Amino acid sequence: MKIILLDAWQGRTVALSVNSWAKALLSLCVLGLPLGLGAAIGLSSGDESDGLVAELEVLEAQLNSQKDLLAEGRTQAVHQLAAYSSRLAEMQARVVRLDALGERITDIAGLDSGEFDFAKPPAVGGPSENESDSAGPQDIESFYAELDAQLEDRERQLGLLKIMMVDREFKRESTVAGLPVKKGWMSSAYGMRRDPFHGKKTWHKGIDIAGKDGTSVIAVAGGIVTRSETKSGYGELVEIDHGNTLVARYAHNKQNLVKVGDLVKKGQVIALMGSTGRSTGPHVHFEVYKNGRHVDPASYIRRTIR
């Protein structure tokens, strides 16, 4: 192989003979330079691509982490909302029980209708103040804890009050006290008196309360009817066991309105005033027995319930 070189200044040419080794070296120089540059550029480009891929992987991992945190937050919020809803439902049930208890106590206490209305929230009010910031989870937890404590306190107080009221109601029901008629006046006292039929002195075992024929005869206490029959001398008789070894008899009735075994309440109408049996006119013969022995009913009529 020959290489001809032209000398433009001297106007001559020079021919060079190149052997095989020289040709190989020259080819390598001519072709290797572009390939080397390309390889260098390619290597640099590959490093940058790897860096971008690594950065993308880091960003993707951070994004997945944020998604996990968001999902966890949503789950916690749902669970917290469910817990609040459950506690609120429980409190509402407790309020319903308190309302029922309050209405029962109001009824037992005989308070005026509407004086305490447990079906409505209590009346409150006041001037407007600046609104506070929105409540956070801790504030809500504190609110629920305070409300729980208030409800427990009210339940305990109302429970004790109910026990006291029920005890008072039981005492009122079981205490023999008051007149055995709605309207009437005492026409004969307990003790020695002249018999209205023959004029001789005899012992009167009860008291007589006169009134209008057909006037209501009422129980002086709660109890169980042990007699409702016609008895010699008594006429139409109602006998009630009022407990505590006390038994009362209501005699000379026009009509008995209860039967043996009936449970009666204090103030319940048990008969109508009449003049049956050994009687001179419409009245109630009222006897009280304690431990099987008759006693003066006047002390029970004058008794007050405390």
ABEGO torsion letter per residue (X at the ends): XBBBBBBAAAGBBBBBBBBAAAAAAAAAAAAAAAAAAAAAAAAAAAAAAAAAAAAAAAAAAAAAAAAAAAAAAAAAAAAAAAAAAAAAAAAAAAAAAAAAAAAAAAAAAGBBBGABBAABBBBBEEBBBBBBBBBBAAAAAAAAAAAAAAAAAAAAAAAAAAAAAAAAAAAAAABBBEBABABEBBABBBEBBBBAAAGBBBBBABBBBBBBBGBBBBBABBEBBABBBBBBGAEBBBBBBAEGGBBBBBBGBABBABBBGBBBBBGBBABBBBABEBBAEBBBBBBBBBGGBBBBAAAAAABBBX
